């Protein structure tokens, strides 16, 4: 095996950026794509569908102009519980004081709060915790009647109208998707959005419900399950298995679970996604200080690096690009952090695999999977032959110091299988399907490249070589590893071919 020499300008970790007032113009979006954004997030909790359609149209124009597939993620708001209107728009909760949650929409007296979730009074019990203002204010339920629930303020602070309410450990009857979520999902299906994320997931049933809604509308969108409730962590395996991708939504998750356990919960979610070969996005406050500052804190840069080292396929920016003062600068910074982290990550991974490889050489009958780390589960729809060919080809690419690992894929599933291998050799995902190419934009290490379908391998290699010369990725004498199908009806990609330029 040869040590990896990753190209200096290749960044394998994908960047998801949230659009908002600071980045919604076509000029701003173009700047973010040029800085390194791979997928744009449309936050359906804010803005009208007309505004989201305008944003989508701009993204598609920019993608065509730059000849670069760009994914779009529609993020459904989900059943977020919020406070109603407060007197003067803000109230101070003083430690030791009592707060009452009452029915209706209008608070009657001082110290009475209303919420957007009408059954709350029925579903809270004595001893339950209630968290306000992103977990900065903590209440404990001490008394309840049929008309109100009285809580004691355990940790005080200022709370404002419409701020979120979290109920750690409380099982609610609220539906996974509101009427607005259904409308937004139907719009996303009709508009050709590439990913749709479901907020506050509690079970695999909810994920499958959204998948069915999209499929019956003829959508090819991938469903992203957002892990942000304790119930989701409890049902993690089944949710990951059902979803097409996963988001570690650390904002609400950090309130719903013990904040001290958050780092290990994140690592667990990523590990499960690796086992099931599902792309995983780490989100929330990754470079939060850069909403106003031109430089991140040291803790933030370490946070981004650790997410990459854990195995995240993508890192997401929220307020940093939606409302921040330096949207392009923050994307450039995330890309810089990813580039530097990946250099060390790939070198360390090579040394690990080299040690395992040398040990395996001295032991008869040790399978390749022993030092490549075979996944436990196949992606739904991926043929076992395809997985085996990708595994073997990944080893060959490393042994021969190939410059490109090329995957020809109609659905993108083969590209996922290669992506989760975390190979140092850059991966090119070929497809003649625009939707597949845009979805590949989320997969770690995969560069999506549009190419007309052909069954002639020589023609395909000629096209790849010509592109590689134009892009500066190839020169004479370089080797390409191509994974494709021979067309003999095996049901999967059954061919790995080495080509020397």
Secondary structure, 3 states (H helix, E strand, C coil): CCCCCCCCCCCCCEEEEECCCCCCCHHHHHHHHHHCCCEEEEECCCCCHHHHHHHHHHHHHHHHHHCCCCEEEEECCCCCCEECCCHHHEEEECCCCEEEEECCCCCCCCCEECECCCCHHHHCCCCCEEEECCCCEEEEEEEECCCEEEEEEEECEEEECCCEEECCCCCCCCCCCCHHHHHHHHHHHHHCCCEEEECCCCCHHHHHHHHHHHHHCCCCCEEEEEECCHHHHHCHHHHHHHCCEEEEEHHHHHHHCCHHHHHHHHHHHHHHHHHCCCEEEEECCCCHHHHCCCCCCHHHHHHHHHHHHHCCCEEEECHHHHCCCCHHHHHHHHHHHHHHHHHHHHHHHHHHHHHHHHHHHCCCCCCCHHHHCCCCCCCCCCCHHHHHHHHHHHHHHHHCCCCEEEEECCCCHHHHHHHCCCCCCCEEEEECCHHHHHHHCCCCCEEEEECCCCCCHHHHHHHHHHHHHHHCCCCCCCEEEEEECCCCCCCCCCEEEEEEC
